[in-house]
Amino acid sequence: MSRSRVAVTLLSLTLASCVTMRVYQLPLSPSEGQAMVPALISACQSQGLEAFRGPNGAVANLEDGVMLSWQDSANHDDFILLMSLPDKVPEAEAQARFDKAKARADQLWNIAVASRQVMMPLPAVVVMPQPLPAQSTTVTAPGTTISIGGALMPNVTVTVQDAPAPQPSSSSSASCCINGAGYSCSSAAAVDRCSGAFLRCMSACNFSCQGKCEREAPLDPSGCQRDPSLDASCQR
């Protein structure tokens, strides 16, 4: 084959390619474009089109036979839209078919972008806890002191002291302090109602559920008697 004939053949192939294919560079990097591929396939299928993941990206066939392919460029530097006309489309009709396919491709792209934004998780919102008002509770019974502090319960302290074991012919007693006020209690059950149950509730949740304990195990000094002589020790 002569050189002139080879040149004519190559020119004919090039012109044929220009007639049946169009390439549009998209404003995305290859990695960003590939992240859009699942949404593009879903958008096409939602419009009743045949669509699938090809070796290079998303591929869809329009109703009139035009093939759309969102894919990496040959050198993998860009993300492109490749449109291919079906065989035997008259050259006079090619431009109108490309214009129609490009408008359809833009519509599908917009659907994909919108659906991807809907599926993206909302940004996390961090709400800082509000400090509770300062309060104090003291239960007296022998040898243990418990301090409760931290952001959720500032300045809250609980002191537990059991009275010495009663000696023969003597009476036992215990006391309970609530917000700096002392109470004399005649029994361990009264001390428990006064503030022992509240303390157990707080301990069970690592002192992070004050509201719950105030509802379920409220401080109840009704079984004890107010004793101002204990106030000084309660306020220490």
CORUR-V89757 format. One record per helix or strand. SS is the DSSP state (a for helix, b for strand). FROM is the first residue (numbers start at 1). TO is the last residue. Records with the same first field share a line. If there is no record, write none. Layout:
# CORUR-V89757
SS = FROM-TO  FROM-TO
This chain:
# CORUR-V89757
a = 3-20  30-46  91-119  188-204  210-216  221-223  228-234
b = 21-26  50-53  57-61  67-72  79-84  137-140  144-148  156-160  174-178  181-185  224-226
